[in-house]
Amino acid sequence: MESVKSRELKDDAILNVKVNKTFYLMCKSALFTSFKEIQGDSKNAEEFIKNLVSKKYEEMTDKERTFYTITLLVGEIEKQAVETNSFIEKEHSLEDLKKDLEANISKSNED
């Protein structure tokens, strides 16, 4: 019988992964895209999140698992950024934020 080897992390493995700003922004973008896709017609994001985290991982759909996993990744990146004082604060006008949001919504509707 033919066999194939694969590698997986040991049960007790904890890795320190270095992340730069570009990768962090890519993860946040993937999270936002996943959220838009999975949330669907639900207008209440808070209710959606409560429903999702009340499920066991094994009970989630593939899309829910993807969203949940990326959420954990972004959360860990942000936790470490706070611990290492790696965030900078920027001030944005509400008008500019609204324009950016509308542009992103318009762009995503074109896709």
PyMOL commands that place a pseudoatom at each C-alpha (Angstrom):
pseudoatom trace, name=CA, resn=MET, resi=1, chain=A, elem=C, hetatm=0, pos=[0.000, 0.000, 0.000]
pseudoatom trace, name=CA, resn=GLU, resi=2, chain=A, elem=C, hetatm=0, pos=[1.322, 3.414, -0.943]
pseudoatom trace, name=CA, resn=SER, resi=3, chain=A, elem=C, hetatm=0, pos=[1.572, 6.117, 1.698]
pseudoatom trace, name=CA, resn=VAL, resi=4, chain=A, elem=C, hetatm=0, pos=[2.172, 9.837, 1.805]
pseudoatom trace, name=CA, resn=LYS, resi=5, chain=A, elem=C, hetatm=0, pos=[3.862, 11.778, 4.599]
pseudoatom trace, name=CA, resn=SER, resi=6, chain=A, elem=C, hetatm=0, pos=[2.508, 15.036, 5.966]
pseudoatom trace, name=CA, resn=ARG, resi=7, chain=A, elem=C, hetatm=0, pos=[3.529, 17.385, 8.733]
pseudoatom trace, name=CA, resn=GLU, resi=8, chain=A, elem=C, hetatm=0, pos=[1.445, 18.920, 11.479]
pseudoatom trace, name=CA, resn=LEU, resi=9, chain=A, elem=C, hetatm=0, pos=[2.250, 20.836, 14.609]
pseudoatom trace, name=CA, resn=LYS, resi=10, chain=A, elem=C, hetatm=0, pos=[2.837, 18.947, 17.819]
pseudoatom trace, name=CA, resn=ASP, resi=11, chain=A, elem=C, hetatm=0, pos=[-0.019, 19.120, 20.320]
pseudoatom trace, name=CA, resn=ASP, resi=12, chain=A, elem=C, hetatm=0, pos=[2.005, 21.294, 22.700]
pseudoatom trace, name=CA, resn=ALA, resi=13, chain=A, elem=C, hetatm=0, pos=[3.555, 23.579, 20.041]
pseudoatom trace, name=CA, resn=ILE, resi=14, chain=A, elem=C, hetatm=0, pos=[3.255, 27.338, 20.513]
pseudoatom trace, name=CA, resn=LEU, resi=15, chain=A, elem=C, hetatm=0, pos=[4.753, 29.449, 17.717]
pseudoatom trace, name=CA, resn=ASN, resi=16, chain=A, elem=C, hetatm=0, pos=[5.739, 33.103, 17.655]
pseudoatom trace, name=CA, resn=VAL, resi=17, chain=A, elem=C, hetatm=0, pos=[4.900, 34.419, 14.206]
pseudoatom trace, name=CA, resn=LYS, resi=18, chain=A, elem=C, hetatm=0, pos=[6.280, 37.789, 13.127]
pseudoatom trace, name=CA, resn=VAL, resi=19, chain=A, elem=C, hetatm=0, pos=[3.681, 39.993, 11.453]
pseudoatom trace, name=CA, resn=ASN, resi=20, chain=A, elem=C, hetatm=0, pos=[4.223, 43.263, 9.620]
pseudoatom trace, name=CA, resn=LYS, resi=21, chain=A, elem=C, hetatm=0, pos=[1.667, 45.976, 8.920]
pseudoatom trace, name=CA, resn=THR, resi=22, chain=A, elem=C, hetatm=0, pos=[0.946, 44.719, 5.395]
pseudoatom trace, name=CA, resn=PHE, resi=23, chain=A, elem=C, hetatm=0, pos=[0.089, 41.223, 6.615]
pseudoatom trace, name=CA, resn=TYR, resi=24, chain=A, elem=C, hetatm=0, pos=[-2.031, 42.656, 9.441]
pseudoatom trace, name=CA, resn=LEU, resi=25, chain=A, elem=C, hetatm=0, pos=[-3.991, 44.800, 6.967]
pseudoatom trace, name=CA, resn=MET, resi=26, chain=A, elem=C, hetatm=0, pos=[-4.438, 41.802, 4.649]
pseudoatom trace, name=CA, resn=CYS, resi=27, chain=A, elem=C, hetatm=0, pos=[-5.835, 39.782, 7.568]
pseudoatom trace, name=CA, resn=LYS, resi=28, chain=A, elem=C, hetatm=0, pos=[-8.218, 42.595, 8.521]
pseudoatom trace, name=CA, resn=SER, resi=29, chain=A, elem=C, hetatm=0, pos=[-9.362, 42.876, 4.911]
pseudoatom trace, name=CA, resn=ALA, resi=30, chain=A, elem=C, hetatm=0, pos=[-9.938, 39.119, 4.722]
pseudoatom trace, name=CA, resn=LEU, resi=31, chain=A, elem=C, hetatm=0, pos=[-11.875, 39.299, 7.993]
pseudoatom trace, name=CA, resn=PHE, resi=32, chain=A, elem=C, hetatm=0, pos=[-14.061, 42.135, 6.704]
pseudoatom trace, name=CA, resn=THR, resi=33, chain=A, elem=C, hetatm=0, pos=[-14.707, 40.311, 3.425]
pseudoatom trace, name=CA, resn=SER, resi=34, chain=A, elem=C, hetatm=0, pos=[-15.542, 37.096, 5.256]
pseudoatom trace, name=CA, resn=PHE, resi=35, chain=A, elem=C, hetatm=0, pos=[-17.850, 38.976, 7.620]
pseudoatom trace, name=CA, resn=LYS, resi=36, chain=A, elem=C, hetatm=0, pos=[-19.741, 40.641, 4.760]
pseudoatom trace, name=CA, resn=GLU, resi=37, chain=A, elem=C, hetatm=0, pos=[-20.202, 37.295, 3.040]
pseudoatom trace, name=CA, resn=ILE, resi=38, chain=A, elem=C, hetatm=0, pos=[-21.243, 35.322, 6.083]
pseudoatom trace, name=CA, resn=GLN, resi=39, chain=A, elem=C, hetatm=0, pos=[-23.436, 37.933, 7.727]
pseudoatom trace, name=CA, resn=GLY, resi=40, chain=A, elem=C, hetatm=0, pos=[-25.708, 38.005, 4.698]
pseudoatom trace, name=CA, resn=ASP, resi=41, chain=A, elem=C, hetatm=0, pos=[-28.951, 39.856, 5.197]
pseudoatom trace, name=CA, resn=SER, resi=42, chain=A, elem=C, hetatm=0, pos=[-28.630, 40.105, 8.967]
pseudoatom trace, name=CA, resn=LYS, resi=43, chain=A, elem=C, hetatm=0, pos=[-28.465, 43.796, 9.840]
pseudoatom trace, name=CA, resn=ASN, resi=44, chain=A, elem=C, hetatm=0, pos=[-27.579, 43.198, 13.475]
pseudoatom trace, name=CA, resn=ALA, resi=45, chain=A, elem=C, hetatm=0, pos=[-23.847, 42.446, 13.635]
pseudoatom trace, name=CA, resn=GLU, resi=46, chain=A, elem=C, hetatm=0, pos=[-23.872, 42.046, 17.418]
pseudoatom trace, name=CA, resn=GLU, resi=47, chain=A, elem=C, hetatm=0, pos=[-26.603, 39.405, 17.253]
pseudoatom trace, name=CA, resn=PHE, resi=48, chain=A, elem=C, hetatm=0, pos=[-24.731, 37.615, 14.463]
pseudoatom trace, name=CA, resn=ILE, resi=49, chain=A, elem=C, hetatm=0, pos=[-21.535, 37.465, 16.536]
pseudoatom trace, name=CA, resn=LYS, resi=50, chain=A, elem=C, hetatm=0, pos=[-23.374, 36.270, 19.671]
pseudoatom trace, name=CA, resn=ASN, resi=51, chain=A, elem=C, hetatm=0, pos=[-25.002, 33.497, 17.644]
pseudoatom trace, name=CA, resn=LEU, resi=52, chain=A, elem=C, hetatm=0, pos=[-21.687, 32.467, 16.122]
pseudoatom trace, name=CA, resn=VAL, resi=53, chain=A, elem=C, hetatm=0, pos=[-19.686, 32.303, 19.356]
pseudoatom trace, name=CA, resn=SER, resi=54, chain=A, elem=C, hetatm=0, pos=[-22.417, 30.280, 21.040]
pseudoatom trace, name=CA, resn=LYS, resi=55, chain=A, elem=C, hetatm=0, pos=[-21.764, 27.434, 18.581]
pseudoatom trace, name=CA, resn=LYS, resi=56, chain=A, elem=C, hetatm=0, pos=[-19.129, 24.757, 18.992]
pseudoatom trace, name=CA, resn=TYR, resi=57, chain=A, elem=C, hetatm=0, pos=[-16.435, 24.935, 16.320]
pseudoatom trace, name=CA, resn=GLU, resi=58, chain=A, elem=C, hetatm=0, pos=[-17.552, 21.542, 14.976]
pseudoatom trace, name=CA, resn=GLU, resi=59, chain=A, elem=C, hetatm=0, pos=[-21.111, 22.877, 14.496]
pseudoatom trace, name=CA, resn=MET, resi=60, chain=A, elem=C, hetatm=0, pos=[-20.039, 25.872, 12.396]
pseudoatom trace, name=CA, resn=THR, resi=61, chain=A, elem=C, hetatm=0, pos=[-20.239, 25.969, 8.631]
pseudoatom trace, name=CA, resn=ASP, resi=62, chain=A, elem=C, hetatm=0, pos=[-17.003, 26.252, 6.672]
pseudoatom trace, name=CA, resn=LYS, resi=63, chain=A, elem=C, hetatm=0, pos=[-17.601, 29.984, 6.179]
pseudoatom trace, name=CA, resn=GLU, resi=64, chain=A, elem=C, hetatm=0, pos=[-18.269, 30.489, 9.886]
pseudoatom trace, name=CA, resn=ARG, resi=65, chain=A, elem=C, hetatm=0, pos=[-15.085, 28.588, 10.744]
pseudoatom trace, name=CA, resn=THR, resi=66, chain=A, elem=C, hetatm=0, pos=[-13.099, 30.771, 8.353]
pseudoatom trace, name=CA, resn=PHE, resi=67, chain=A, elem=C, hetatm=0, pos=[-14.500, 33.951, 9.896]
pseudoatom trace, name=CA, resn=TYR, resi=68, chain=A, elem=C, hetatm=0, pos=[-13.922, 32.674, 13.437]
pseudoatom trace, name=CA, resn=THR, resi=69, chain=A, elem=C, hetatm=0, pos=[-10.340, 31.604, 12.709]
pseudoatom trace, name=CA, resn=ILE, resi=70, chain=A, elem=C, hetatm=0, pos=[-9.387, 34.906, 11.070]
pseudoatom trace, name=CA, resn=THR, resi=71, chain=A, elem=C, hetatm=0, pos=[-11.037, 36.752, 13.973]
pseudoatom trace, name=CA, resn=LEU, resi=72, chain=A, elem=C, hetatm=0, pos=[-8.812, 34.872, 16.427]
pseudoatom trace, name=CA, resn=LEU, resi=73, chain=A, elem=C, hetatm=0, pos=[-5.732, 35.617, 14.314]
pseudoatom trace, name=CA, resn=VAL, resi=74, chain=A, elem=C, hetatm=0, pos=[-6.463, 39.357, 14.080]
pseudoatom trace, name=CA, resn=GLY, resi=75, chain=A, elem=C, hetatm=0, pos=[-7.302, 39.435, 17.788]
pseudoatom trace, name=CA, resn=GLU, resi=76, chain=A, elem=C, hetatm=0, pos=[-3.965, 37.865, 18.698]
pseudoatom trace, name=CA, resn=ILE, resi=77, chain=A, elem=C, hetatm=0, pos=[-2.081, 40.260, 16.413]
pseudoatom trace, name=CA, resn=GLU, resi=78, chain=A, elem=C, hetatm=0, pos=[-3.838, 43.222, 18.051]
pseudoatom trace, name=CA, resn=LYS, resi=79, chain=A, elem=C, hetatm=0, pos=[-3.240, 41.850, 21.557]
pseudoatom trace, name=CA, resn=GLN, resi=80, chain=A, elem=C, hetatm=0, pos=[0.485, 41.551, 20.875]
pseudoatom trace, name=CA, resn=ALA, resi=81, chain=A, elem=C, hetatm=0, pos=[0.548, 44.995, 19.218]
pseudoatom trace, name=CA, resn=VAL, resi=82, chain=A, elem=C, hetatm=0, pos=[-0.914, 46.509, 22.398]
pseudoatom trace, name=CA, resn=GLU, resi=83, chain=A, elem=C, hetatm=0, pos=[1.549, 44.597, 24.592]
pseudoatom trace, name=CA, resn=THR, resi=84, chain=A, elem=C, hetatm=0, pos=[4.515, 45.827, 22.533]
pseudoatom trace, name=CA, resn=ASN, resi=85, chain=A, elem=C, hetatm=0, pos=[3.189, 49.368, 22.092]
pseudoatom trace, name=CA, resn=SER, resi=86, chain=A, elem=C, hetatm=0, pos=[3.094, 48.893, 18.310]
pseudoatom trace, name=CA, resn=PHE, resi=87, chain=A, elem=C, hetatm=0, pos=[-0.058, 50.878, 17.564]
pseudoatom trace, name=CA, resn=ILE, resi=88, chain=A, elem=C, hetatm=0, pos=[-0.103, 54.542, 16.620]
pseudoatom trace, name=CA, resn=GLU, resi=89, chain=A, elem=C, hetatm=0, pos=[-3.191, 56.673, 16.984]
pseudoatom trace, name=CA, resn=LYS, resi=90, chain=A, elem=C, hetatm=0, pos=[-4.414, 58.708, 14.061]
pseudoatom trace, name=CA, resn=GLU, resi=91, chain=A, elem=C, hetatm=0, pos=[-7.252, 61.168, 13.975]
pseudoatom trace, name=CA, resn=HIS, resi=92, chain=A, elem=C, hetatm=0, pos=[-9.766, 60.958, 11.128]
pseudoatom trace, name=CA, resn=SER, resi=93, chain=A, elem=C, hetatm=0, pos=[-12.694, 63.185, 10.338]
pseudoatom trace, name=CA, resn=LEU, resi=94, chain=A, elem=C, hetatm=0, pos=[-16.066, 61.472, 10.399]
pseudoatom trace, name=CA, resn=GLU, resi=95, chain=A, elem=C, hetatm=0, pos=[-16.729, 62.863, 6.932]
pseudoatom trace, name=CA, resn=ASP, resi=96, chain=A, elem=C, hetatm=0, pos=[-13.602, 61.182, 5.515]
pseudoatom trace, name=CA, resn=LEU, resi=97, chain=A, elem=C, hetatm=0, pos=[-14.467, 57.892, 7.227]
pseudoatom trace, name=CA, resn=LYS, resi=98, chain=A, elem=C, hetatm=0, pos=[-17.986, 58.033, 5.792]
pseudoatom trace, name=CA, resn=LYS, resi=99, chain=A, elem=C, hetatm=0, pos=[-16.611, 58.672, 2.281]
pseudoatom trace, name=CA, resn=ASP, resi=100, chain=A, elem=C, hetatm=0, pos=[-14.152, 55.772, 2.602]
pseudoatom trace, name=CA, resn=LEU, resi=101, chain=A, elem=C, hetatm=0, pos=[-16.885, 53.448, 3.840]
pseudoatom trace, name=CA, resn=GLU, resi=102, chain=A, elem=C, hetatm=0, pos=[-19.227, 54.430, 1.014]
pseudoatom trace, name=CA, resn=ALA, resi=103, chain=A, elem=C, hetatm=0, pos=[-16.434, 53.914, -1.524]
pseudoatom trace, name=CA, resn=ASN, resi=104, chain=A, elem=C, hetatm=0, pos=[-15.705, 50.462, -0.114]
pseudoatom trace, name=CA, resn=ILE, resi=105, chain=A, elem=C, hetatm=0, pos=[-19.380, 49.511, -0.166]
pseudoatom trace, name=CA, resn=SER, resi=106, chain=A, elem=C, hetatm=0, pos=[-19.706, 50.752, -3.730]
pseudoatom trace, name=CA, resn=LYS, resi=107, chain=A, elem=C, hetatm=0, pos=[-16.599, 48.808, -4.768]
pseudoatom trace, name=CA, resn=SER, resi=108, chain=A, elem=C, hetatm=0, pos=[-17.803, 45.611, -3.073]
pseudoatom trace, name=CA, resn=ASN, resi=109, chain=A, elem=C, hetatm=0, pos=[-21.166, 45.890, -4.836]
pseudoatom trace, name=CA, resn=GLU, resi=110, chain=A, elem=C, hetatm=0, pos=[-19.325, 45.949, -8.164]
pseudoatom trace, name=CA, resn=ASP, resi=111, chain=A, elem=C, hetatm=0, pos=[-17.581, 42.636, -7.398]
for i in range(1, 111): cmd.bond("trace and resi %d" % i, "trace and resi %d" % (i + 1))
show_as sticks, trace
zoom trace
